[in-house]
């Protein structure tokens, strides 16, 4: 069997396409969120104890 000419060079069709920039950014954000460097973001929706039906005076 003979090797194909220029077998050491891969044709452009078999090379993996470059990854989309938005996917690269997503992967970076995902890696940071999954790492130990992730910090919780304080939420405005915290539990507040309030009286229920406080306007029932009548």
C-alpha positions in Angstrom: 0.0 0.0 0.0 1.3 3.4 -0.9 0.7 6.4 1.3 -1.3 9.2 -0.1 0.7 12.2 -1.4 1.3 14.7 1.3 -0.1 12.4 4.0 1.7 14.4 6.7 -0.6 17.5 5.9 -4.2 17.1 6.8 -6.7 18.6 4.4 -8.8 21.5 5.5 -12.0 19.5 5.5 -10.7 17.1 8.2 -9.5 19.7 10.6 -11.8 20.6 13.4 -13.3 24.1 12.9 -12.4 26.9 15.3 -14.8 27.1 18.3 -17.3 30.0 18.3 -16.3 32.9 20.5 -19.5 32.8 22.5 -18.9 29.1 23.3 -15.4 29.9 24.5 -16.7 32.7 26.8 -19.4 30.3 28.1 -16.9 27.6 28.9 -14.8 30.1 30.8 -17.8 31.3 32.8 -18.9 27.7 33.4 -15.4 26.7 34.7 -15.3 29.7 37.1 -18.8 28.9 38.4 -17.9 25.3 39.0 -14.6 26.1 40.7 -13.8 26.9 44.3 -13.4 30.5 43.4 -17.2 30.8 43.0 -18.8 33.1 45.5 -22.6 33.4 46.2 -24.2 36.6 45.1 -26.4 38.1 47.8 -30.1 38.1 46.8 -32.5 40.9 47.4 -35.2 38.2 48.1 -34.4 37.3 51.7 -36.8 36.0 54.2 -38.5 38.8 56.2 -40.9 38.0 59.0 -44.1 40.0 58.6 -47.5 39.9 60.2 -50.1 38.4 58.0 -53.5 40.1 57.3 -52.3 43.3 59.1 -55.0 45.4 57.4 -58.0 43.4 58.8 -59.3 46.0 61.3 -62.9 46.0 60.3 
